[in-house]
Amino acid sequence: MVEKMVENLRQAFRKMLATYKWIDRQTRNIAIEKLEFMRAVLAYPDYIIDKSNPKLDYDYEDVVIEPNQFVKNIQTMIAWKTKEELGKLNTAVDFNESIFGPTVVNAYHSPYKNQINFPAAIMQPPYFDIGQPTSMNYGAIGSIIGHEISHGFDDIGGTYDKNGNINNWWTEKSKNNFKERAQCIIDQYSAIRLFPYIDQNLNGKRTAEENIADNGELWQAFMAYKQWQVKNPQGDLRLPGFGNFTQDQLFFLAHAQTHCQIDTRQFSLHIILYEKHIPGKYRVDIPNMNIPAFGKTYNCKRGVDRMYPNKNTCRVW
């Protein structure tokens, strides 16, 4: 199911690229080509559960773990991992190699592999659940997929080509247009004052890369879900007790749930000052304010409801 969602998100981003007037044809064509080459590595390598494939045993045949020797075992693993990494020098790049282990609850974009990576551990609730409505899966894991795709075309990922090599494939006009739109995001986020007990604004410049992806993910995932609705006229699953919510509302609800967190004042301040992501509350609120679909879905009123998009909205992807 997630493999299909990746392809649907890819299709949605391809359609969005075709509508952007700020990108000239030359840059758009190369961007689409890079999108088509982008590899998605999901869950875990097949050989892990293939009993006929001895690779896993070979990988760890030199590792000796001793009972009651915790620190020594850590040192052993560090030495083994270092040897493994150094052994890759002057060898061909494995573009299908996972960056994270299967048990990591995270997702990642690798610009030098043109790869997006989704370990098995993130394909669990609340990010993905085979038994919940498709709307919620697109709002949750679908948004994460869109987030990583967006990273391939931000101010860092966009400097790499389809093969993962540093290559300036942007025309000067498209690059300047991108910078102008990115500056809108930077200014918008920098103007946000944090919680009443933290006398601090968000740092829109330092977190621009992630903020651009946070906004891009929502547009892509919502479009992909709407395309799924067209192809599935029989409708979506319904959750008991959620009869008052439309499927589109459940999409945004699931998206918000993936960023749900409770932070102490000290940790919130640490995030603002040092992390590349902003606090979860604002990773939800600001993108929602930038996408008209949210206001329409929840019947917000312009000039009355804070979450209704206004003329100060920003968008890159």
Wavefront OBJ file of the C-alpha trace (Angstrom):
o trace
v 0.000 0.000 0.000
v 2.804 2.414 0.822
v 4.534 1.609 -2.458
v 1.347 2.635 -4.277
v 1.118 5.790 -2.167
v 4.692 6.730 -3.100
v 3.817 6.464 -6.787
v 0.602 8.443 -6.278
v 2.552 11.191 -4.472
v 5.089 11.161 -7.288
v 2.269 11.543 -9.821
v 0.749 14.398 -7.820
v 4.061 16.261 -7.675
v 4.530 15.733 -11.404
v 1.131 17.312 -12.080
v 1.914 20.188 -9.746
v 5.201 20.843 -11.547
v 3.258 21.221 -14.779
v 1.169 24.033 -13.259
v 3.981 26.162 -11.829
v 4.397 29.254 -13.967
v 7.472 30.402 -12.067
v 9.526 27.487 -13.464
v 10.556 27.670 -17.096
v 10.188 24.678 -19.385
v 13.864 23.713 -19.344
v 14.059 23.560 -15.546
v 10.662 21.849 -15.288
v 11.661 19.063 -17.674
v 14.840 18.320 -15.726
v 12.921 18.406 -12.440
v 10.400 15.879 -13.783
v 13.246 13.652 -14.973
v 14.833 13.797 -11.533
v 11.481 12.977 -9.943
v 11.144 9.886 -12.153
v 14.648 8.704 -11.172
v 14.027 9.219 -7.443
v 14.336 5.845 -5.695
v 12.065 4.876 -2.820
v 13.555 2.440 -0.287
v 10.816 0.998 1.910
v 10.709 -1.035 5.134
v 13.826 -3.243 4.932
v 16.010 -5.094 2.395
v 14.362 -8.257 1.096
v 17.349 -10.417 2.057
v 16.668 -9.864 5.766
v 13.713 -12.263 5.683
v 14.988 -14.467 2.840
v 16.277 -17.652 4.515
v 17.983 -18.732 1.306
v 20.097 -15.558 1.194
v 23.130 -15.693 3.536
v 24.033 -11.981 3.223
v 22.825 -11.074 6.732
v 24.994 -13.823 8.252
v 27.985 -12.724 6.183
v 27.527 -9.105 7.228
v 27.805 -9.964 10.920
v 30.111 -13.000 10.870
v 33.003 -11.000 12.424
v 30.866 -9.539 15.212
v 31.297 -11.136 18.637
v 28.898 -10.044 21.377
v 29.854 -10.985 24.939
v 27.374 -11.326 27.822
v 27.661 -8.691 30.579
v 30.097 -6.574 28.528
v 27.908 -3.656 27.525
v 30.599 -1.017 26.920
v 32.871 -3.489 25.169
v 30.009 -4.577 22.921
v 29.330 -0.942 21.989
v 33.002 -0.516 21.104
v 32.898 -3.696 19.066
v 29.928 -2.464 17.061
v 31.490 0.958 16.482
v 34.702 -0.669 15.216
v 32.733 -3.045 12.990
v 30.603 -0.240 11.558
v 33.658 1.943 10.905
v 35.388 -0.924 9.088
v 32.255 -1.541 7.034
v 31.972 2.126 6.018
v 35.663 2.418 5.123
v 35.334 -0.733 3.059
v 32.934 1.100 0.761
v 35.630 3.534 -0.406
v 36.396 3.235 -4.115
v 33.444 0.901 -4.625
v 30.274 1.485 -6.624
v 27.466 3.279 -4.798
v 24.540 1.048 -3.854
v 21.600 3.295 -4.689
v 19.132 0.869 -3.119
v 20.925 0.606 0.212
v 18.847 1.827 3.135
v 20.178 4.815 5.027
v 18.276 3.925 8.196
v 17.769 0.565 9.855
v 14.255 -0.947 9.821
v 13.648 -0.049 13.489
v 14.173 3.703 13.081
v 11.006 5.817 13.375
v 11.985 8.409 10.816
v 12.135 9.125 7.102
v 14.977 10.561 5.067
v 15.924 12.075 1.737
v 19.417 11.459 0.395
v 20.434 14.100 -2.164
v 23.578 12.211 -3.227
v 21.544 9.085 -3.987
v 18.364 10.820 -5.148
v 16.638 8.493 -2.721
v 13.773 8.671 -0.243
v 13.835 6.218 2.654
v 10.932 4.978 4.820
v 11.913 2.329 7.405
v 9.422 -0.279 8.577
v 9.096 1.375 11.994
v 7.462 4.512 10.597
v 4.857 2.442 8.746
v 3.007 2.006 12.045
v 0.232 4.026 13.759
v -0.187 6.953 13.871
v 1.719 7.303 10.593
v 0.173 4.343 8.802
v -2.506 1.812 9.642
v -3.929 -0.626 7.113
v -7.232 -0.608 8.989
v -7.874 3.126 9.024
v -9.432 5.292 6.290
v -7.253 6.015 3.280
v -7.792 9.715 3.985
v -5.909 9.343 7.270
v -3.077 7.350 5.693
v -2.597 10.067 3.083
v -2.749 12.757 5.761
v -0.108 10.956 7.830
v 2.415 8.778 5.957
v 1.353 10.418 2.673
v 2.446 13.807 4.010
v 5.755 12.327 5.138
v 6.310 10.896 1.666
v 5.545 14.301 0.140
v 7.905 15.928 2.639
v 10.848 13.792 1.524
v 10.034 14.258 -2.164
v 10.039 18.036 -1.605
v 13.546 17.839 -0.145
v 14.788 16.729 -3.537
v 13.913 20.157 -4.884
v 14.773 22.547 -2.052
v 17.795 24.826 -1.698
v 20.043 21.836 -0.894
v 18.462 18.870 -2.669
v 17.896 21.016 -5.726
v 21.658 21.368 -6.239
v 21.914 17.629 -7.010
v 20.813 16.028 -10.281
v 18.947 12.784 -10.955
v 22.104 10.724 -10.420
v 22.947 12.328 -7.092
v 25.774 14.463 -8.444
v 26.164 18.156 -7.658
v 24.966 19.876 -10.799
v 23.380 23.272 -11.401
v 20.373 22.274 -13.518
v 18.349 25.428 -12.783
v 18.151 28.324 -15.196
v 18.941 31.675 -13.621
v 15.344 32.827 -13.989
v 13.864 29.774 -12.255
v 16.501 29.913 -9.524
v 15.662 33.538 -8.755
v 11.948 32.748 -8.714
v 12.601 29.920 -6.285
v 14.605 32.218 -4.005
v 11.795 34.774 -4.053
v 9.209 32.174 -3.013
v 11.544 30.718 -0.414
v 12.045 34.200 1.050
v 8.278 34.476 1.488
v 8.399 31.314 3.645
v 11.397 32.644 5.583
v 9.681 35.964 6.344
v 6.370 34.325 7.225
v 7.922 31.948 9.755
v 10.292 34.558 11.200
v 7.283 36.732 12.067
v 5.761 34.018 14.268
v 6.082 34.749 17.981
v 6.207 31.652 20.122
v 4.292 30.626 23.201
v 3.561 33.410 25.715
v 6.232 32.105 28.080
v 8.974 32.118 25.422
v 10.068 35.561 24.296
v 11.362 34.302 20.961
v 10.453 34.280 17.277
v 10.894 31.316 14.970
v 14.108 31.381 12.949
v 12.663 31.219 9.448
v 16.035 31.357 7.721
v 17.732 28.517 9.606
v 14.686 26.243 9.300
v 13.717 27.229 5.739
v 14.581 23.862 4.197
v 12.244 21.936 6.513
v 9.531 24.599 6.433
v 9.414 24.497 2.644
v 9.063 20.707 2.800
v 6.362 20.955 5.507
v 4.277 23.103 3.169
v 5.007 21.060 0.055
v 4.015 17.807 1.741
v 0.501 19.023 2.462
v -0.222 20.159 -1.100
v 1.118 16.919 -2.574
v -0.579 14.554 -0.131
v -3.971 16.273 -0.415
v -3.826 16.249 -4.201
v -2.825 12.575 -4.195
v -5.744 11.727 -1.920
v -8.195 13.621 -4.122
v -6.883 11.641 -7.091
v -7.424 8.433 -5.082
v -11.021 9.503 -4.433
v -11.645 9.882 -8.169
v -10.311 6.380 -8.827
v -12.268 4.907 -5.914
v -15.857 6.169 -6.276
v -17.075 3.477 -3.886
v -15.791 5.676 -1.086
v -13.459 5.369 1.870
v -13.608 3.478 5.149
v -15.526 5.037 8.032
v -14.389 5.098 11.645
v -16.933 4.424 14.408
v -17.505 7.590 16.410
v -16.110 9.859 13.673
v -19.333 10.244 11.719
v -19.290 14.028 12.119
v -16.008 14.308 10.217
v -15.729 14.306 6.442
v -12.913 12.310 4.866
v -11.117 15.536 3.942
v -11.321 16.654 7.572
v -9.878 13.304 8.672
v -6.996 13.889 6.252
v -5.977 17.100 8.026
v -6.677 15.583 11.440
v -4.303 12.686 10.721
v -1.670 15.109 9.446
v -1.868 17.106 12.675
v -1.657 13.945 14.775
v 1.770 13.044 13.351
v 3.194 16.239 14.880
v 1.386 15.988 18.228
v 3.795 16.547 21.116
v 4.041 18.085 24.568
v 7.245 19.999 25.279
v 8.662 21.679 28.337
v 9.586 25.330 28.032
v 13.270 24.413 28.020
v 12.896 21.862 25.240
v 10.765 24.213 23.147
v 13.474 26.848 23.453
v 16.107 24.270 22.475
v 14.107 23.389 19.329
v 13.786 27.045 18.367
v 17.457 27.840 18.895
v 19.187 24.720 17.591
v 16.975 22.263 15.700
v 16.285 22.328 11.964
v 12.602 21.589 12.595
v 10.275 23.960 14.419
v 7.915 22.867 17.255
v 5.192 20.469 16.089
v 2.337 22.910 16.703
v 3.683 25.287 14.070
v 4.559 22.494 11.628
v 0.777 21.983 11.541
v -0.668 25.471 11.929
v 1.391 27.425 9.395
v 1.116 24.983 6.442
v -2.626 24.736 7.155
v -2.891 28.522 6.885
v -1.074 28.401 3.537
v -3.307 25.824 1.835
v -6.835 26.966 0.877
v -8.120 23.378 1.072
v -7.866 23.435 4.864
v -10.057 26.510 5.251
v -12.617 25.133 2.807
v -12.611 21.696 4.430
v -13.375 23.093 7.886
v -15.711 25.853 6.624
v -13.506 28.643 7.969
v -14.550 32.234 7.336
v -12.140 34.774 5.929
v -11.399 37.544 8.402
v -13.005 35.597 11.240
v -11.128 32.319 11.606
v -7.380 32.592 12.061
v -6.711 29.428 10.069
v -8.347 30.682 6.884
v -5.692 31.423 4.242
v -5.283 35.071 3.408
v -3.319 37.239 1.003
v -0.126 36.696 3.001
v 0.117 32.978 2.210
v 3.323 31.493 0.834
v 4.033 28.520 -1.399
v 7.068 27.030 -3.093
v 6.036 23.454 -3.988
l 1 2 3 4 5 6 7 8 9 10 11 12 13 14 15 16 17 18 19 20 21 22 23 24 25 26 27 28 29 30 31 32 33 34 35 36 37 38 39 40 41 42 43 44 45 46 47 48 49 50 51 52 53 54 55 56 57 58 59 60 61 62 63 64 65 66 67 68 69 70 71 72 73 74 75 76 77 78 79 80 81 82 83 84 85 86 87 88 89 90 91 92 93 94 95 96 97 98 99 100 101 102 103 104 105 106 107 108 109 110 111 112 113 114 115 116 117 118 119 120 121 122 123 124 125 126 127 128 129 130 131 132 133 134 135 136 137 138 139 140 141 142 143 144 145 146 147 148 149 150 151 152 153 154 155 156 157 158 159 160 161 162 163 164 165 166 167 168 169 170 171 172 173 174 175 176 177 178 179 180 181 182 183 184 185 186 187 188 189 190 191 192 193 194 195 196 197 198 199 200 201 202 203 204 205 206 207 208 209 210 211 212 213 214 215 216 217 218 219 220 221 222 223 224 225 226 227 228 229 230 231 232 233 234 235 236 237 238 239 240 241 242 243 244 245 246 247 248 249 250 251 252 253 254 255 256 257 258 259 260 261 262 263 264 265 266 267 268 269 270 271 272 273 274 275 276 277 278 279 280 281 282 283 284 285 286 287 288 289 290 291 292 293 294 295 296 297 298 299 300 301 302 303 304 305 306 307 308 309 310 311 312 313 314 315 316 317
